[in-house]
Amino acid sequence: MAMMPRMELRQGQSLVMTPQLLQAIKLLQLSHLELQNFVDGELERNPLLERNDGPEVPPGGGAEAESPHAADPESFARAESLHTQEGMEGRLGTGLDNVFQSEQPSAARSDSGGADSLPVIGGAYGSRGGSFEDGPEGFESGLTAEASLHDHLSAQLDLAVTDPAERIIGRHLIDAVDDSGYLAEPVPDIAERLGIGIERVEAVLRIVQSFDPSGVAARDVAECLAIQLRDRDRFDPAMQALVANLHLVAKRDFAALKRVCGVDDEDVADMVAEIRRLDPKPGRAFGGGAAETVVPDVFIRAAPDGSWLIDLNPDTLPRLLVNQTYHARVSRAARNDEEKAFIAECLQTANWLTRSLEQRARTILKVASEIVRQQDGFFAYGVEHLRPLNLKTVADAIGMHESTVSRVTSNKYLTCSRGVFEMKYFFSAAIAATGYGEAHSAEAVRFRIKQMIDDESPGDVLSDDAIVTRLKATGIDIARRTVAKYRESLRIPSSMERRREKVAMAAAGR
């Protein structure tokens, strides 16, 4: 066959990810707050978009209005009258020259002359004799701001230390304290960086460790607890031995603790209880931002006929309108091709965004409805009736791809009579049943394990093998290592540690 260049015409199909399609996919996985920030950014960039915060209107209604007062000429006239001096004086029932003498401008007072005419000196409240609105040092500067841990410690350092060199050392130590309140940098490294002796850094560190909150600037958990116990005057030899053997406390080896501390069962129980009342992370009260409240995206309510009513939360759905009137006006005023292209792009983006938001809302509602249908037992009877469910089951039922369902359920929450749950909570692996029974949800099995351990008595502490036997008796075929994995995920100690703790608690109760 001769090799030669030639032209051929071929027909084929391919999936092209346009920017609009990528934007629609991105909107699916955004949380409520992320979606609000995204919409706010689009409102700033696109002059054709406007927010519809009022009552819901039919499609096309409300977007044609050029002004919020256009539908009410009388209210618009009242609002416009406030922009004139006569209008303001009429509405307020007074004159603009009706002010106290002390509020007159300094220039007017300087004209009157006299020995009593004093110039107005700009102070902390500006030059209007105490106004809270003037300059950068107005009313806002007096508002109380939440102090960080660094600021809190620095303020105490300024009061406790007067030597300039020690203040510099203290600043470096405070800078090395992390959000949990621990000293994150070794003392020798700080001393080497400052070019001074370790003893001097240790001396300033002891001063910083005396600051509030108690236990701050400790190098490890043992030192943090020791500082707090010293402040409570409870760091006796027995407690020193306990703090030095925190690994025995973690293992709940109370017999070994009795030998190390030289005390009886009751004293060990009291000492461990006091340790638990301490704060192992003293900086938590200052570190991090404010906790954000979870806003559910879907409401689920029981209907009188036994079915479920599923509604979207309107507070999580941005309602945008495309201002067609403004688009027609600016299109007529466009002077060149560049301006016309910009206006056309803004209109296309605005229309696509509004359609994408509507499609996002419909998809969330569709996925939530299928989750409720699949997990009807959970909503009616509780977590024990949670069924195994995966993304493919929901995707096949609603005719979507698994990746779409995964994006929709990410960072989305629904609320029902049993509380607020993340949508991904209802997707759980399957645990086989004995015989030919129906498979069980891993979350339901985990709940049963917790119930069994909560109901056990000091004389009958269940081992992992005993839990496996009881679960198999109820029709759940599970391996011992799976029980151990679920128990550890619930932060439940082993049977030996639980037995030691219950025996010690029972002895202390006597």
Secondary structure as the mmCIF struct_conf table of DSSP 4:
data_model
#
loop_
_struct_conf.conf_type_id
_struct_conf.id
_struct_conf.beg_label_comp_id
_struct_conf.beg_label_asym_id
_struct_conf.beg_label_seq_id
_struct_conf.end_label_comp_id
_struct_conf.end_label_asym_id
_struct_conf.end_label_seq_id
HELX_RH_AL_P HELX_RH_AL_P1 PRO A 19 LEU A 28
TURN_TY1_P TURN_TY1_P1 GLN A 29 GLN A 29
HELX_RH_AL_P HELX_RH_AL_P2 HIS A 32 ARG A 45
TURN_TY1_P TURN_TY1_P2 PRO A 47 LEU A 48
STRN STRN1 LEU A 49 ARG A 51
BEND BEND1 GLY A 54 PRO A 55
TURN_TY1_P TURN_TY1_P3 PRO A 59 GLU A 64
BEND BEND2 GLU A 66 SER A 67
TURN_TY1_P TURN_TY1_P4 PRO A 68 ALA A 71
HELX_RH_AL_P HELX_RH_AL_P3 PRO A 73 SER A 81
TURN_TY1_P TURN_TY1_P5 LEU A 82 HIS A 83
BEND BEND3 THR A 84 THR A 84
HELX_RH_AL_P HELX_RH_AL_P4 GLN A 85 LEU A 92
TURN_TY1_P TURN_TY1_P6 GLY A 93 GLY A 93
BEND BEND4 THR A 94 THR A 94
TURN_TY1_P TURN_TY1_P7 LEU A 96 ASP A 97
HELX_RH_3T_P HELX_RH_3T_P1 GLN A 101 GLU A 103
BEND BEND5 GLN A 104 GLN A 104
HELX_RH_AL_P HELX_RH_AL_P5 SER A 106 SER A 112
BEND BEND6 GLY A 114 GLY A 114
TURN_TY1_P TURN_TY1_P8 ALA A 115 ASP A 116
HELX_LH_PP_P HELX_LH_PP_P1 PRO A 119 GLY A 122
STRN STRN2 GLY A 123 GLY A 123
TURN_TY1_P TURN_TY1_P9 ALA A 124 TYR A 125
STRN STRN3 GLY A 126 GLY A 126
TURN_TY1_P TURN_TY1_P10 SER A 127 SER A 127
BEND BEND7 ARG A 128 GLY A 130
BEND BEND8 PHE A 132 GLY A 135
TURN_TY1_P TURN_TY1_P11 PRO A 136 GLU A 137
BEND BEND9 GLY A 138 GLY A 138
HELX_RH_3T_P HELX_RH_3T_P2 PHE A 139 GLY A 142
BEND BEND10 LEU A 143 LEU A 143
HELX_LH_PP_P HELX_LH_PP_P2 THR A 144 SER A 148
HELX_RH_AL_P HELX_RH_AL_P6 LEU A 149 ALA A 160
HELX_RH_AL_P HELX_RH_AL_P7 PRO A 164 ASP A 175
TURN_TY1_P TURN_TY1_P12 ALA A 176 ALA A 176
STRN STRN4 VAL A 177 VAL A 177
TURN_TY1_P TURN_TY1_P13 ASP A 179 SER A 180
BEND BEND11 GLY A 181 GLY A 181
STRN STRN5 TYR A 182 LEU A 183
BEND BEND12 GLU A 185 GLU A 185
HELX_RH_AL_P HELX_RH_AL_P8 VAL A 187 LEU A 194
TURN_TY1_P TURN_TY1_P14 GLY A 195 GLY A 195
BEND BEND13 ILE A 196 ILE A 196
HELX_RH_AL_P HELX_RH_AL_P9 ILE A 198 VAL A 208
TURN_TY1_P TURN_TY1_P15 GLN A 209 SER A 210
BEND BEND14 PHE A 211 PRO A 213
TURN_TY1_P TURN_TY1_P16 SER A 214 ALA A 217
STRN STRN6 ALA A 218 ALA A 218
BEND BEND15 ARG A 219 ASP A 220
HELX_RH_AL_P HELX_RH_AL_P10 VAL A 221 ASP A 231
TURN_TY1_P TURN_TY1_P17 ARG A 232 ASP A 233
HELX_RH_AL_P HELX_RH_AL_P11 PRO A 237 ALA A 244
TURN_TY1_P TURN_TY1_P18 ASN A 245 ASN A 245
HELX_RH_AL_P HELX_RH_AL_P12 LEU A 246 LYS A 251
TURN_TY1_P TURN_TY1_P19 ARG A 252 ARG A 252
HELX_RH_AL_P HELX_RH_AL_P13 PHE A 254 CYS A 261
TURN_TY1_P TURN_TY1_P20 GLY A 262 GLY A 262
HELX_RH_AL_P HELX_RH_AL_P14 ASP A 265 ARG A 276
TURN_TY1_P TURN_TY1_P21 ARG A 277 ARG A 277
BEND BEND16 LEU A 278 LEU A 278
BEND BEND17 PRO A 280 PRO A 280
HELX_RH_3T_P HELX_RH_3T_P3 PRO A 282 ALA A 285
TURN_TY1_P TURN_TY1_P22 PHE A 286 PHE A 286
BEND BEND18 GLY A 287 GLY A 288
HELX_LH_PP_P HELX_LH_PP_P3 ALA A 290 VAL A 294
BEND BEND19 ASP A 297 ASP A 297
STRN STRN7 VAL A 298 ALA A 302
TURN_TY1_P TURN_TY1_P23 PRO A 304 ASP A 305
BEND BEND20 GLY A 306 GLY A 306
STRN STRN8 TRP A 308 LEU A 312
HELX_RH_3T_P HELX_RH_3T_P4 PRO A 314 THR A 316
BEND BEND21 LEU A 317 LEU A 317
STRN STRN9 LEU A 320 VAL A 322
HELX_RH_AL_P HELX_RH_AL_P15 GLN A 324 ALA A 333
BEND BEND22 ASN A 336 ASN A 336
HELX_RH_AL_P HELX_RH_AL_P16 ASP A 337 GLN A 374
TURN_TY1_P TURN_TY1_P24 GLN A 375 GLN A 375
HELX_RH_AL_P HELX_RH_AL_P17 ASP A 376 TYR A 381
HELX_RH_3T_P HELX_RH_3T_P5 VAL A 383 HIS A 385
HELX_LH_PP_P HELX_LH_PP_P4 LEU A 386 PRO A 388
STRN STRN10 LEU A 389 LEU A 389
HELX_RH_AL_P HELX_RH_AL_P18 LEU A 391 ILE A 398
TURN_TY1_P TURN_TY1_P25 GLY A 399 GLY A 399
HELX_RH_AL_P HELX_RH_AL_P19 GLU A 402 THR A 409
TURN_TY1_P TURN_TY1_P26 SER A 410 ASN A 411
STRN STRN11 TYR A 413 CYS A 416
TURN_TY1_P TURN_TY1_P27 SER A 417 ARG A 418
STRN STRN12 GLY A 419 GLU A 422
HELX_RH_3T_P HELX_RH_3T_P6 MET A 423 PHE A 426
STRN STRN13 SER A 428 SER A 428
STRN STRN14 ALA A 430 ILE A 431
HELX_LH_PP_P HELX_LH_PP_P5 ALA A 432 ALA A 432
STRN STRN15 ALA A 433 ALA A 433
BEND BEND23 THR A 434 THR A 434
TURN_TY1_P TURN_TY1_P28 GLY A 435 TYR A 436
HELX_LH_PP_P HELX_LH_PP_P6 GLY A 437 ALA A 439
STRN STRN16 HIS A 440 SER A 441
HELX_RH_AL_P HELX_RH_AL_P20 ALA A 442 ASP A 455
STRN STRN17 SER A 457 SER A 457
TURN_TY1_P TURN_TY1_P29 PRO A 458 GLY A 459
STRN STRN18 ASP A 460 ASP A 460
HELX_LH_PP_P HELX_LH_PP_P7 VAL A 461 SER A 463
HELX_RH_AL_P HELX_RH_AL_P21 ASP A 464 ALA A 473
TURN_TY1_P TURN_TY1_P30 THR A 474 GLY A 475
STRN STRN19 ILE A 476 ILE A 476
HELX_RH_AL_P HELX_RH_AL_P22 ARG A 480 SER A 489
TURN_TY1_P TURN_TY1_P31 LEU A 490 ARG A 491
HELX_LH_PP_P HELX_LH_PP_P8 ILE A 492 SER A 494
HELX_RH_AL_P HELX_RH_AL_P23 SER A 495 GLY A 509
#
